[in-house]
Amino acid sequence: MLPARNRMTRSADFRVTVSRGVRSAQRDLVVHSLAPRDLGDADSNTEDAPKVGLVVGKSVGNAVQRHRVSRQLRHASRDLLPELRSGELLVIRALPGSREAATSTLQDELRVAVQRAHAKSGSRP
């Protein structure tokens, strides 16, 4: 489970990250990353901890499959927290193929997607 300080819970954070963040896609997931410098004053993340949010829609499968994918992505994102920038907002959107992907595959795809998003935004990998 993600620590409470690293969970994205506000819908405004999801909205601003998806609309203004850098997008990086993989086969089973899409990552939207927003650096703290890209946030406006009104949407500023006052905490220094990076925040991660998940979007696992009905296209992924039934409730059991969606919860399984959510658990896998939460586990993968927890291991990735040290690589995220201070104050960064990250939204991970699961695609339908993620329901059949192994946890290790999702971890690898998430790591690559975050590295590509950081490269696109011109920050450290």
N, CA and C atoms as a LAMMPS dump frame, in Angstrom:
ITEM: TIMESTEP
0
ITEM: NUMBER OF ATOMS
375
ITEM: BOX BOUNDS ff ff ff
-5.0000000000000000e+02 5.0000000000000000e+02
-5.0000000000000000e+02 5.0000000000000000e+02
-5.0000000000000000e+02 5.0000000000000000e+02
ITEM: ATOMS id mol type element x y z
1 1 1 N 0.84 -1.177 0
2 1 2 C 0 0 0
3 1 3 C 0.889 1.245 0
4 2 1 N 0.412 2.265 -0.645
5 2 2 C 1.138 3.538 -0.678
6 2 3 C 0.943 4.283 0.642
7 3 1 N 1.994 4.936 1.138
8 3 2 C 1.813 5.781 2.321
9 3 3 C 0.797 6.89 2.019
10 4 1 N 0.071 7.325 3.029
11 4 2 C -0.982 8.329 2.839
12 4 3 C -0.444 9.602 2.204
13 5 1 N 0.769 10.002 2.552
14 5 2 C 1.309 11.251 2.012
15 5 3 C 1.638 11.146 0.53
16 6 1 N 1.688 9.915 -0.012
17 6 2 C 2.001 9.699 -1.422
18 6 3 C 0.782 9.35 -2.262
19 7 1 N -0.417 9.404 -1.666
20 7 2 C -1.635 9.083 -2.412
21 7 3 C -2.268 10.345 -2.968
22 8 1 N -2.623 10.295 -4.232
23 8 2 C -3.349 11.4 -4.855
24 8 3 C -4.835 11.136 -4.635
25 9 1 N -5.511 12.062 -3.971
26 9 2 C -6.922 11.848 -3.654
27 9 3 C -7.832 12.936 -4.222
28 10 1 N -7.294 14.101 -4.497
29 10 2 C -8.121 15.205 -4.991
30 10 3 C -8.354 15.068 -6.494
31 11 1 N -9.614 15.205 -6.904
32 11 2 C -9.928 15.107 -8.331
33 11 3 C -9.263 16.234 -9.112
34 12 1 N -9.053 17.374 -8.477
35 12 2 C -8.37 18.49 -9.149
36 12 3 C -6.93 18.114 -9.492
37 13 1 N -6.276 17.343 -8.618
38 13 2 C -4.907 16.895 -8.898
39 13 3 C -4.885 15.947 -10.098
40 14 1 N -5.858 15.032 -10.154
41 14 2 C -5.946 14.128 -11.303
42 14 3 C -6.154 14.93 -12.586
43 15 1 N -7.099 15.86 -12.534
44 15 2 C -7.455 16.647 -13.715
45 15 3 C -6.26 17.448 -14.238
46 16 1 N -5.556 18.158 -13.365
47 16 2 C -4.441 18.993 -13.804
48 16 3 C -3.269 18.137 -14.286
49 17 1 N -3.053 16.989 -13.669
50 17 2 C -1.951 16.12 -14.083
51 17 3 C -2.203 15.535 -15.463
52 18 1 N -3.417 15.076 -15.715
53 18 2 C -3.737 14.485 -17.014
54 18 3 C -3.769 15.553 -18.105
55 19 1 N -4.276 16.733 -17.783
56 19 2 C -4.402 17.759 -18.825
57 19 3 C -3.092 18.49 -19.112
58 20 1 N -2.258 18.722 -18.098
59 20 2 C -1.043 19.508 -18.308
60 20 3 C 0.245 18.709 -18.168
61 21 1 N 0.145 17.46 -17.765
62 21 2 C 1.343 16.655 -17.551
63 21 3 C 1.897 16.06 -18.834
64 22 1 N 3.092 15.497 -18.708
65 22 2 C 3.758 14.821 -19.823
66 22 3 C 3.231 13.394 -19.878
67 23 1 N 2.862 12.942 -21.064
68 23 2 C 2.265 11.617 -21.255
69 23 3 C 3.298 10.656 -21.818
70 24 1 N 3.322 9.451 -21.252
71 24 2 C 4.203 8.4 -21.749
72 24 3 C 3.423 7.087 -21.734
73 25 1 N 3.336 6.433 -22.879
74 25 2 C 2.521 5.222 -22.998
75 25 3 C 3.387 3.98 -23.133
76 26 1 N 2.878 2.909 -22.589
77 26 2 C 3.445 1.577 -22.742
78 26 3 C 2.308 0.666 -23.213
79 27 1 N 2.603 -0.606 -23.389
80 27 2 C 1.605 -1.531 -23.917
81 27 3 C 0.397 -1.673 -22.987
82 28 1 N 0.636 -1.725 -21.665
83 28 2 C -0.441 -2 -20.724
84 28 3 C -0.822 -0.825 -19.831
85 29 1 N -0.136 0.306 -19.969
86 29 2 C -0.458 1.45 -19.123
87 29 3 C 0.006 2.756 -19.751
88 30 1 N -0.567 3.837 -19.256
89 30 2 C -0.186 5.19 -19.677
90 30 3 C 0.127 5.975 -18.41
91 31 1 N 1.216 6.732 -18.444
92 31 2 C 1.629 7.533 -17.296
93 31 3 C 1.546 9.01 -17.664
94 32 1 N 0.961 9.805 -16.777
95 32 2 C 0.944 11.262 -16.904
96 32 3 C 1.745 11.804 -15.723
97 33 1 N 2.771 12.583 -16.007
98 33 2 C 3.648 13.109 -14.963
99 33 3 C 3.662 14.628 -15.021
100 34 1 N 3.523 15.254 -13.862
101 34 2 C 3.545 16.709 -13.793
102 34 3 C 4.544 17.137 -12.728
103 35 1 N 5.565 17.864 -13.159
104 35 2 C 6.585 18.365 -12.236
105 35 3 C 6.012 19.515 -11.425
106 36 1 N 6.496 19.715 -10.209
107 36 2 C 5.965 20.801 -9.379
108 36 3 C 6.157 22.176 -10.01
109 37 1 N 7.198 22.353 -10.818
110 37 2 C 7.434 23.658 -11.45
111 37 3 C 6.375 23.968 -12.504
112 38 1 N 5.661 22.923 -12.993
113 38 2 C 4.635 23.114 -14.01
114 38 3 C 3.262 23.415 -13.417
115 39 1 N 3.161 23.377 -12.099
116 39 2 C 1.886 23.66 -11.443
117 39 3 C 1.696 25.157 -11.294
118 40 1 N 0.477 25.602 -11.455
119 40 2 C 0.173 27.006 -11.204
120 40 3 C 0.067 27.243 -9.704
121 41 1 N -0.021 28.493 -9.289
122 41 2 C -0.113 28.806 -7.865
123 41 3 C -1.371 28.227 -7.232
124 42 1 N -2.473 28.242 -7.959
125 42 2 C -3.736 27.754 -7.405
126 42 3 C -3.728 26.243 -7.228
127 43 1 N -2.98 25.546 -8.075
128 43 2 C -2.96 24.09 -8.012
129 43 3 C -1.7 23.568 -7.348
130 44 1 N -0.993 24.411 -6.658
131 44 2 C 0.305 24.04 -6.103
132 44 3 C 0.186 22.912 -5.09
133 45 1 N 1.085 21.965 -5.205
134 45 2 C 1.184 20.866 -4.262
135 45 3 C 2.031 21.359 -3.096
136 46 1 N 1.419 21.609 -1.944
137 46 2 C 2.132 22.218 -0.831
138 46 3 C 3.08 21.243 -0.148
139 47 1 N 2.897 19.974 -0.326
140 47 2 C 3.779 18.992 0.287
141 47 3 C 4.932 18.674 -0.65
142 48 1 N 6.024 18.206 -0.067
143 48 2 C 7.191 17.855 -0.867
144 48 3 C 7.128 16.426 -1.387
145 49 1 N 6.274 15.602 -0.812
146 49 2 C 6.213 14.2 -1.21
147 49 3 C 5.555 14.062 -2.583
148 50 1 N 6.095 13.179 -3.434
149 50 2 C 5.413 12.918 -4.709
150 50 3 C 4.084 12.219 -4.449
151 51 1 N 3.127 12.434 -5.335
152 51 2 C 1.81 11.808 -5.186
153 51 3 C 1.502 10.965 -6.411
154 52 1 N 0.932 9.79 -6.163
155 52 2 C 0.607 8.846 -7.222
156 52 3 C -0.886 8.549 -7.174
157 53 1 N -1.522 8.591 -8.348
158 53 2 C -2.929 8.253 -8.464
159 53 3 C -3.124 7.192 -9.53
160 54 1 N -4.123 6.347 -9.343
161 54 2 C -4.408 5.265 -10.288
162 54 3 C -5.766 5.483 -10.944
163 55 1 N -5.839 5.147 -12.227
164 55 2 C -7.103 5.139 -12.953
165 55 3 C -7.22 3.76 -13.589
166 56 1 N -8.142 2.964 -13.058
167 56 2 C -8.36 1.61 -13.574
168 56 3 C -9.84 1.518 -13.922
169 57 1 N -10.156 1.764 -15.184
170 57 2 C -11.543 1.823 -15.636
171 57 3 C -12.155 0.463 -15.902
172 58 1 N -13.442 0.482 -16.217
173 58 2 C -14.174 -0.757 -16.469
174 58 3 C -13.691 -1.503 -17.698
175 59 1 N -12.97 -0.821 -18.587
176 59 2 C -12.445 -1.508 -19.77
177 59 3 C -11.387 -2.54 -19.393
178 60 1 N -10.829 -2.42 -18.19
179 60 2 C -9.818 -3.374 -17.725
180 60 3 C -10.469 -4.714 -17.392
181 61 1 N -11.691 -4.698 -16.918
182 61 2 C -12.37 -5.952 -16.596
183 61 3 C -13.379 -5.752 -15.481
184 62 1 N -13.796 -6.876 -14.895
185 62 2 C -14.765 -6.785 -13.805
186 62 3 C -14.068 -6.287 -12.533
187 63 1 N -14.822 -6.162 -11.455
188 63 2 C -14.293 -5.574 -10.224
189 63 3 C -13.089 -6.343 -9.684
190 64 1 N -13.141 -7.654 -9.736
191 64 2 C -12.036 -8.468 -9.23
192 64 3 C -10.763 -8.196 -10.033
193 65 1 N -10.891 -8.148 -11.343
194 65 2 C -9.727 -7.892 -12.196
195 65 3 C -9.192 -6.477 -11.997
196 66 1 N -10.088 -5.506 -11.865
197 66 2 C -9.654 -4.114 -11.652
198 66 3 C -8.921 -3.963 -10.327
199 67 1 N -9.418 -4.59 -9.283
200 67 2 C -8.755 -4.494 -7.978
201 67 3 C -7.399 -5.191 -7.996
202 68 1 N -7.303 -6.294 -8.701
203 68 2 C -6.017 -6.99 -8.83
204 68 3 C -4.996 -6.098 -9.526
205 69 1 N -5.405 -5.464 -10.624
206 69 2 C -4.508 -4.558 -11.349
207 69 3 C -4.14 -3.372 -10.462
208 70 1 N -5.097 -2.849 -9.71
209 70 2 C -4.813 -1.729 -8.803
210 70 3 C -3.771 -2.115 -7.765
211 71 1 N -3.904 -3.3 -7.193
212 71 2 C -2.913 -3.763 -6.204
213 71 3 C -1.537 -3.888 -6.832
214 72 1 N -1.478 -4.447 -8.043
215 72 2 C -0.191 -4.596 -8.726
216 72 3 C 0.448 -3.235 -8.995
217 73 1 N -0.349 -2.283 -9.461
218 73 2 C 0.188 -0.954 -9.779
219 73 3 C 0.586 -0.189 -8.519
220 74 1 N -0.179 -0.35 -7.434
221 74 2 C 0.208 0.293 -6.172
222 74 3 C 1.543 -0.243 -5.685
223 75 1 N 1.721 -1.547 -5.775
224 75 2 C 2.982 -2.171 -5.36
225 75 3 C 4.136 -1.661 -6.222
226 76 1 N 3.93 -1.614 -7.522
227 76 2 C 4.979 -1.146 -8.435
228 76 3 C 5.304 0.322 -8.19
229 77 1 N 4.293 1.141 -7.941
230 77 2 C 4.547 2.57 -7.736
231 77 3 C 5.214 2.825 -6.391
232 78 1 N 4.926 2.004 -5.396
233 78 2 C 5.597 2.159 -4.099
234 78 3 C 7.098 1.952 -4.243
235 79 1 N 7.49 0.96 -5.041
236 79 2 C 8.911 0.698 -5.267
237 79 3 C 9.567 1.806 -6.086
238 80 1 N 8.774 2.569 -6.805
239 80 2 C 9.279 3.616 -7.693
240 80 3 C 9.369 4.987 -7.007
241 81 1 N 8.799 5.134 -5.825
242 81 2 C 8.752 6.431 -5.14
243 81 3 C 10.113 7.12 -5.004
244 82 1 N 11.2 6.406 -4.68
245 82 2 C 12.492 7.096 -4.555
246 82 3 C 12.972 7.746 -5.854
247 83 1 N 12.493 7.27 -6.994
248 83 2 C 12.911 7.821 -8.282
249 83 3 C 12.084 9.034 -8.703
250 84 1 N 10.99 9.3 -7.998
251 84 2 C 10.132 10.431 -8.347
252 84 3 C 10.668 11.711 -7.72
253 85 1 N 10.397 12.815 -8.397
254 85 2 C 10.857 14.117 -7.919
255 85 3 C 9.991 14.594 -6.76
256 86 1 N 10.558 15.432 -5.943
257 86 2 C 9.836 16.013 -4.825
258 86 3 C 8.661 16.843 -5.349
259 87 1 N 7.463 16.568 -4.848
260 87 2 C 6.277 17.31 -5.262
261 87 3 C 5.672 16.889 -6.591
262 88 1 N 6.233 15.87 -7.228
263 88 2 C 5.733 15.419 -8.535
264 88 3 C 4.362 14.762 -8.391
265 89 1 N 3.503 14.986 -9.377
266 89 2 C 2.206 14.318 -9.45
267 89 3 C 2.271 13.295 -10.576
268 90 1 N 1.832 12.072 -10.299
269 90 2 C 1.909 10.99 -11.275
270 90 3 C 0.569 10.268 -11.319
271 91 1 N -0.024 10.181 -12.513
272 91 2 C -1.26 9.421 -12.7
273 91 3 C -0.935 8.235 -13.59
274 92 1 N -1.303 7.039 -13.13
275 92 2 C -1.084 5.809 -13.886
276 92 3 C -2.448 5.311 -14.339
277 93 1 N -2.633 5.208 -15.649
278 93 2 C -3.9 4.727 -16.209
279 93 3 C -3.676 3.34 -16.79
280 94 1 N -4.409 2.367 -16.272
281 94 2 C -4.29 0.992 -16.74
282 94 3 C -5.077 0.816 -18.034
283 95 1 N -4.486 0.111 -18.977
284 95 2 C -5.151 -0.221 -20.23
285 95 3 C -5.69 -1.649 -20.142
286 96 1 N -6.621 -2.033 -21.025
287 96 2 C -7.245 -3.357 -20.931
288 96 3 C -6.264 -4.528 -20.872
289 97 1 N -5.133 -4.438 -21.534
290 97 2 C -4.166 -5.533 -21.514
291 97 3 C -3.519 -5.76 -20.165
292 98 1 N -3.638 -4.804 -19.259
293 98 2 C -2.985 -4.922 -17.952
294 98 3 C -3.594 -6.029 -17.095
295 99 1 N -4.838 -6.425 -17.381
296 99 2 C -5.468 -7.465 -16.56
297 99 3 C -4.783 -8.816 -16.712
298 100 1 N -4.097 -9.032 -17.84
299 100 2 C -3.419 -10.31 -18.048
300 100 3 C -1.911 -10.209 -17.881
301 101 1 N -1.414 -9.025 -17.578
302 101 2 C 0.029 -8.825 -17.446
303 101 3 C 0.506 -9.272 -16.067
304 102 1 N 1.704 -9.796 -16.034
305 102 2 C 2.326 -10.188 -14.77
306 102 3 C 2.764 -8.941 -14.007
307 103 1 N 2.886 -9.081 -12.709
308 103 2 C 3.313 -7.953 -11.884
309 103 3 C 4.668 -7.429 -12.325
310 104 1 N 5.59 -8.325 -12.63
311 104 2 C 6.93 -7.893 -13.055
312 104 3 C 6.867 -7.113 -14.368
313 105 1 N 5.971 -7.505 -15.256
314 105 2 C 5.802 -6.783 -16.524
315 105 3 C 5.285 -5.374 -16.266
316 106 1 N 4.284 -5.256 -15.395
317 106 2 C 3.744 -3.934 -15.073
318 106 3 C 4.8 -3.063 -14.391
319 107 1 N 5.611 -3.666 -13.522
320 107 2 C 6.683 -2.909 -12.862
321 107 3 C 7.674 -2.374 -13.883
322 108 1 N 8.081 -3.231 -14.814
323 108 2 C 9.036 -2.809 -15.843
324 108 3 C 8.442 -1.717 -16.729
325 109 1 N 7.192 -1.896 -17.151
326 109 2 C 6.542 -0.9 -18.003
327 109 3 C 6.388 0.433 -17.274
328 110 1 N 6.052 0.375 -15.999
329 110 2 C 5.901 1.605 -15.227
330 110 3 C 7.241 2.329 -15.103
331 111 1 N 8.293 1.597 -14.82
332 111 2 C 9.624 2.204 -14.69
333 111 3 C 10.046 2.875 -16.002
334 112 1 N 9.849 2.183 -17.119
335 112 2 C 10.211 2.741 -18.431
336 112 3 C 9.359 3.974 -18.741
337 113 1 N 8.062 3.899 -18.456
338 113 2 C 7.171 5.026 -18.743
339 113 3 C 7.555 6.26 -17.93
340 114 1 N 7.903 6.072 -16.668
341 114 2 C 8.301 7.209 -15.832
342 114 3 C 9.623 7.788 -16.321
343 115 1 N 10.56 6.932 -16.689
344 115 2 C 11.842 7.421 -17.213
345 115 3 C 11.631 8.219 -18.496
346 116 1 N 10.756 7.743 -19.369
347 116 2 C 10.469 8.471 -20.614
348 116 3 C 9.768 9.798 -20.334
349 117 1 N 8.861 9.799 -19.371
350 117 2 C 8.173 11.046 -19.019
351 117 3 C 9.167 12.063 -18.465
352 118 1 N 10.093 11.602 -17.636
353 118 2 C 11.116 12.505 -17.102
354 118 3 C 12.007 13.029 -18.222
355 119 1 N 12.345 12.172 -19.174
356 119 2 C 13.187 12.606 -20.299
357 119 3 C 12.448 13.64 -21.152
358 120 1 N 11.151 13.43 -21.375
359 120 2 C 10.359 14.375 -22.17
360 120 3 C 10.251 15.732 -21.487
361 121 1 N 10.161 15.712 -20.162
362 121 2 C 10.005 16.977 -19.438
363 121 3 C 11.34 17.654 -19.168
364 122 1 N 12.432 16.987 -19.529
365 122 2 C 13.753 17.595 -19.381
366 122 3 C 14.308 17.539 -17.979
367 123 1 N 13.82 16.589 -17.174
368 123 2 C 14.347 16.457 -15.818
369 123 3 C 15.174 15.195 -15.716
370 124 1 N 15.666 14.95 -14.529
371 124 2 C 16.525 13.783 -14.336
372 124 3 C 15.732 12.499 -14.542
373 125 1 N 16.386 11.433 -15.001
374 125 2 C 15.688 10.158 -15.212
375 125 3 C 15.291 9.497 -13.923
